[in-house]
Amino acid sequence: MRRSSSYPLRDGKSAKASFARATTVGLVGAVCVAVGCTSMEDVSPVNNAENGTAKPASIPASGGSPVEPTFQDTRPLTETTACVANSVPAGVPPLALIFAIDRSGSMIKDRSNRWNAAADAVRSFLNSPAIRGVHASLTFFPLNGDTKESCVKAPYVEPQVSMRAAPNEAFANALKSEAPSRSDQHWFTPMRDALEGAMDYAERVASDLASPASGSFRGTRAIVLVTDGLPNGCEDAEKFDRVTAIAKRGLPSVRTYVIGVGDQLEKLNDLAEAGGTRKANLVADNGVAALESKIKEALEAIRGNATECSYAIPAPPDGKTFDRNKVNVSVSKKDSKTNLLHNATCAGGTGWSFDNPSNPRTIRLCEATCNDAQKADATINVLFGCETQTGPVR
């Protein structure tokens, strides 16, 4: 796709940038970033609350009085509201997937072998030539047949395969060595403990992936839970709200995707919703070949969704520092431009947010705005340099 845009500078001129690199995820259209960075002493405090309900900021209309904005403001950014000093390209952010894979006895019961289907799908996904730019880790649960050892968080804080770039033979080796055995089946599912351990790992792994240039991981992190059941066999396993609470804890920085294999797993939709991914990917067990194909399709969909409408914040020019309080976003369609306002929680579905308000690495469009922009073949303009505009949820 072609990426181009034009931004007004403080002196009234325009900065234009064209980029020809294609991407398979994100918006169908163009994406450009204009960066106006400040010195350390010029960083001002955030002028809006993180819950999206702060006192609305005002955008001066050209030649008029300040007006109260909504999350979609159709007035164009002007010389005074754009404040662009430098122009650099945006990029699709790297993706770190933290897998938590069920290896309980039900994954290999009867004639069905859900484990083989899931393992082959994950192996194929992580070995695909198109997987470049994706990192992954693998955690398997339960640890063993001892509930005292497997029904606690500790064994799952460190994955069997630590975070690394895909493809990598370590993934295939682990999927083979960790396969459940018919002679040693474990009939319980410590989902809460495995998910909590995976979440702890996801929250700290960003430092391991930090770019030497920026000192931070400017990408997207997501947990991928693959299971054929609900929590059972451990203390308080029936209290599903404790599992969903863990998924909620990760937002907005870490989302939780769920692949449910088999029947009567609609409850997993609640877990996916709590983890910010709306619905679980529920796959019917229609034989190993069909199951493997459907799981791989789900993984590809997760990969696309995890980076969809999400853009890496570029490193500032030499001698400058990124100011998270001076970011604005607009959507340009064929015959109109819409200025979006910062909506920290994406309540109402419109606007944009940071992946992590206190230490932002990517910019994300809220769901309704993302969908609308995709349908309209829109251009996303991310402007740095002026105070972030915010307002009440409509």
C-alpha positions in Angstrom: 0.0 0.0 0.0 1.1 3.6 -0.6 1.6 5.8 2.4 1.6 9.5 2.0 0.4 12.6 3.8 0.9 16.3 4.3 1.1 18.3 7.5 1.3 22.0 8.3 4.4 23.2 10.0 4.7 26.1 12.5 6.0 28.4 9.7 2.9 27.6 7.6 4.7 25.3 5.1 3.9 21.6 4.6 5.9 18.5 5.3 5.2 15.7 2.9 6.3 12.0 3.2 5.7 9.1 0.9 6.3 5.5 1.8 6.0 2.4 -0.4 6.4 -0.5 2.1 3.5 -2.8 2.0 2.0 -4.5 5.1 -0.5 -7.3 5.6 -2.2 -6.0 8.7 -3.6 -2.7 9.8 -5.7 -0.3 7.8 -6.3 -0.5 4.1 -4.8 2.9 3.2 -1.9 5.0 4.2 -0.2 5.6 7.5 2.2 8.5 8.3 3.6 9.9 11.5 4.7 13.4 12.0 6.8 13.9 15.1 7.3 17.2 17.0 9.4 16.3 20.0 10.3 18.4 23.0 13.3 18.7 25.3 13.0 17.0 28.7 12.3 20.2 30.5 9.4 21.0 28.1 7.4 17.9 29.0 4.1 18.9 30.5 1.7 16.8 32.6 -1.1 14.9 30.9 -4.1 17.1 30.7 -6.7 14.4 30.8 -7.6 11.6 33.2 -6.9 8.0 32.2 -10.6 7.0 32.6 -11.7 9.2 29.7 -13.9 11.4 31.8 -11.6 14.3 32.4 -12.6 17.9 31.9 -12.8 18.4 28.1 -10.0 20.3 26.4 -10.9 23.0 23.9 -9.7 23.3 20.3 -9.7 27.0 19.1 -11.6 27.2 15.9 -10.1 29.3 13.2 -11.1 32.9 14.0 -13.6 31.9 16.7 -14.0 31.0 20.3 -13.0 27.7 21.9 -15.5 25.0 21.5 -16.0 21.7 23.3 -14.8 18.8 21.1 -16.2 15.3 20.8 -14.2 12.2 20.1 -14.7 12.8 16.4 -14.0 16.5 15.5 -14.4 17.3 11.8 -12.5 20.6 11.9 -9.0 20.2 10.3 -5.8 20.5 12.2 -4.4 23.9 11.6 -0.9 25.4 11.9 -1.6 26.2 15.6 -3.1 22.8 16.4 -0.7 20.5 14.4 2.7 21.9 15.7 4.6 19.4 13.5 8.4 19.7 13.7 9.7 16.4 12.2 8.3 13.7 9.9 9.1 9.9 10.2 7.3 6.8 9.0 5.0 4.8 11.3 5.4 1.0 11.3 3.4 -2.0 12.2 4.6 -2.9 15.7 6.4 -6.1 16.5 4.2 -8.7 18.1 4.9 -10.8 21.2 2.6 -13.8 21.8 2.6 -15.6 25.1 1.1 -19.1 24.5 -0.6 -21.0 27.3 -1.5 -24.5 26.0 -3.7 -27.1 27.7 -2.1 -30.6 28.0 -4.7 -32.2 30.2 -5.9 -35.7 29.6 -9.0 -34.6 27.7 -6.8 -33.3 24.9 -6.0 -36.9 23.9 -9.1 -38.8 25.1 -11.1 -41.3 23.0 -10.3 -41.4 19.3 -9.9 -37.7 19.0 -6.4 -36.2 19.5 -7.0 -32.5 20.1 -3.4 -32.2 21.3 -1.9 -33.3 17.9 -4.2 -30.8 16.1 -3.4 -27.9 18.4 0.4 -28.7 18.5 0.6 -29.1 14.7 -1.3 -25.8 14.2 0.9 -23.9 16.6 4.1 -25.5 15.1 3.0 -24.6 11.5 2.0 -21.1 12.5 5.3 -20.3 14.3 7.4 -21.9 11.5 5.7 -20.0 8.7 8.0 -17.8 6.5 5.5 -15.0 6.9 5.9 -15.0 10.7 8.9 -12.6 10.7 8.5 -9.9 13.2 6.6 -12.2 15.7 8.1 -13.3 19.0 6.6 -16.1 21.0 6.9 -18.1 24.3 5.3 -21.4 25.2 3.8 -22.5 28.5 2.0 -25.8 29.0 -0.5 -26.7 31.8 -0.9 -28.7 33.9 2.7 -29.1 34.9 2.2 -32.8 36.0 -0.2 -35.0 37.7 0.3 -33.5 41.2 -2.4 -30.9 41.9 -0.2 -29.5 44.8 2.5 -28.7 42.2 0.3 -27.8 39.3 -2.5 -25.8 40.9 -0.3 -22.9 41.9 1.0 -20.0 39.9 4.8 -20.6 40.4 5.4 -23.2 37.7 3.9 -21.0 35.0 5.7 -17.7 35.7 8.6 -19.0 33.6 7.5 -20.6 30.3 9.0 -23.8 29.0 10.2 -21.9 26.0 11.1 -18.3 26.8 10.3 -15.4 24.5 12.2 -15.5 21.2 11.8 -14.6 17.6 9.9 -17.0 15.3 10.6 -19.2 13.5 12.8 -21.2 15.9 13.2 -24.9 16.3 12.8 -24.6 20.1 9.0 -24.3 19.5 8.7 -27.6 17.6 11.0 -29.4 20.1 8.9 -28.3 23.1 5.6 -29.1 21.4 6.9 -32.7 20.9 8.5 -33.1 24.4 5.5 -31.7 26.3 2.9 -33.8 24.5 0.5 -35.5 27.0 0.9 -39.3 27.4 -2.0 -41.8 27.4 -0.2 -43.7 30.1 0.2 -40.5 32.3 -2.9 -38.4 31.8 -3.7 -35.5 34.1 -7.5 -35.0 34.5 -7.6 -31.4 35.8 -7.2 -27.9 34.2 -5.4 -25.3 36.3 -6.4 -22.5 34.0 -6.4 -19.8 36.6 -2.9 -20.5 37.8 -1.5 -20.9 34.2 -3.1 -17.7 33.1 -1.9 -15.8 36.1 1.7 -17.0 35.5 1.5 -16.2 31.8 0.2 -12.7 32.7 3.1 -12.1 35.1 5.5 -13.1 32.3 3.8 -11.0 29.7 4.0 -7.9 31.9 7.7 -8.2 32.5 8.8 -9.6 29.1 8.7 -6.1 27.5 12.0 -5.2 29.2 13.6 -8.3 27.6 12.5 -7.2 24.1 13.4 -3.6 24.6 15.1 -1.9 21.6 18.6 -0.7 22.4 17.8 2.5 20.5 14.6 3.4 22.4 15.1 1.4 25.7 11.6 0.0 25.4 9.6 -2.6 23.5 7.5 -0.6 21.0 5.2 -3.5 20.2 2.1 -5.4 21.1 1.9 -8.2 23.7 -0.9 -10.7 23.8 -1.7 -14.0 25.6 -3.0 -16.9 23.5 -4.8 -19.5 25.6 -5.5 -22.8 23.9 -7.8 -25.2 25.8 -10.5 -27.8 25.4 -12.2 -27.1 28.8 -12.9 -24.9 31.7 -11.0 -24.6 35.0 -11.4 -27.8 37.1 -9.7 -30.0 39.6 -8.0 -27.2 41.5 -9.2 -25.3 44.6 -11.8 -22.6 43.7 -11.7 -23.8 40.0 -15.4 -23.2 39.7 -15.1 -19.5 40.4 -14.6 -18.4 36.9 -14.6 -14.7 37.8 -11.2 -15.2 39.3 -9.9 -16.3 35.9 -11.6 -13.3 34.1 -10.1 -10.9 36.7 -6.6 -12.0 35.6 -7.4 -11.2 32.0 -8.8 -7.8 33.0 -5.7 -7.1 34.9 -3.6 -7.1 31.7 -5.5 -4.4 30.0 -4.7 -2.2 28.1 -1.2 -3.4 27.7 -1.8 -7.2 27.4 -4.8 -8.6 25.7 -6.0 -12.2 26.1 -7.1 -14.3 23.1 -8.8 -17.7 23.7 -9.0 -20.7 21.4 -11.5 -23.2 22.6 -11.4 -26.7 21.2 -14.5 -28.9 21.4 -18.1 -28.4 22.5 -19.9 -26.5 25.3 -17.2 -23.9 25.7 -19.3 -20.8 25.4 -18.2 -19.7 28.8 -14.8 -19.0 27.3 -16.4 -16.0 25.6 -16.5 -14.3 29.0 -12.8 -14.8 29.4 -12.0 -13.3 25.9 -14.3 -10.3 26.6 -12.6 -9.7 29.9 -9.2 -9.9 28.1 -10.3 -7.2 25.6 -10.8 -9.5 22.6 -14.6 -9.7 22.6 -15.2 -13.4 21.8 -13.3 -16.7 22.0 -12.3 -18.6 18.8 -14.4 -21.7 19.4 -13.5 -24.6 17.1 -15.6 -27.8 16.8 -13.8 -31.1 17.0 -14.5 -32.6 13.6 -11.3 -34.7 13.3 -7.6 -33.9 13.6 -7.1 -32.6 10.1 -10.1 -30.2 10.1 -9.3 -29.2 13.7 -5.7 -28.3 12.9 -6.8 -26.2 9.9 -9.4 -24.3 12.0 -6.9 -23.7 14.9 -4.3 -22.3 12.4 -7.0 -20.1 10.9 -7.8 -18.8 14.4 -4.1 -18.1 15.1 -3.7 -16.2 11.8 -6.8 -14.1 12.7 -5.3 -13.4 16.2 -2.1 -12.3 14.6 -3.9 -9.9 12.4 -6.2 -8.6 15.1 -3.5 -8.1 17.6 -1.7 -5.5 15.4 -4.8 -4.2 13.6 -5.1 -0.4 13.8 -2.1 -0.4 16.1 0.9 1.6 15.2 4.4 1.7 16.7 5.5 5.1 18.1 8.7 6.0 16.3 11.8 7.0 18.2 12.3 10.8 18.3 15.0 12.5 16.4 18.5 12.8 17.9 18.6 15.2 20.9 14.9 15.1 21.5 12.6 13.1 23.7 9.0 11.8 23.0 6.3 13.8 24.8 3.3 11.6 25.4 1.2 14.6 26.2 1.5 16.0 22.7 -0.1 13.5 20.4 -3.1 13.9 18.1 -4.7 11.6 15.5 -6.8 12.3 12.5 -8.5 10.1 9.8 -8.5 11.3 6.2 -11.2 9.8 3.9 -11.8 10.5 0.3 -13.7 13.8 0.8 -13.3 14.5 4.6 -10.9 14.6 7.5 -12.0 13.7 11.0 -9.9 14.7 14.1 -10.0 12.0 16.8 -9.8 12.7 20.4 -7.9 10.7 23.0 -10.2 8.1 24.7 -8.1 6.2 27.2 -10.6 3.4 27.8 -12.1 3.4 24.3 -15.6 3.7 25.9 -18.1 4.1 23.2 -15.7 2.6 20.6 -14.5 5.9 19.1 -11.2 7.8 19.3 -7.8 6.4 20.0 -5.7 5.3 23.0 -2.1 4.4 24.0 -1.3 0.7 24.7 0.1 1.8 28.1 -0.8 5.4 29.3 2.2 5.7 31.6 4.7 4.3 29.1 3.2 4.3 25.6 4.8 2.2 22.9 1.9 2.1 20.3 -1.1 4.0 19.3 -4.4 2.1 18.8 -7.6 3.2 17.2 -10.7 2.3 19.2 -12.8 -0.5 17.6 -15.6 1.6 15.9 -13.1 4.1 14.6 -10.9 1.3 13.3 -13.8 -0.5 11.6 -15.0 2.8 10.0 -11.5 3.7 8.8 -11.0 0.3 7.2 -14.3 0.4 5.3 -13.5 3.9 4.0 -9.9 3.1 2.8 -8.7 5.9 5.1 -5.4 7.5 5.8 -4.3 7.7 9.4 -2.3 10.8 10.4 -0.6 10.7 13.8 0.6 14.2 14.8 3.1 14.9 17.5 3.9 18.3 18.9 0.7 19.8 20.3 -1.2 19.2 23.5 -3.3 16.0 23.3 -6.9 16.9 22.6 -9.5 15.0 24.7 -13.2 15.3 25.5 -16.3 13.6 27.0 -17.5 10.3 25.7 -20.5 10.8 23.4 
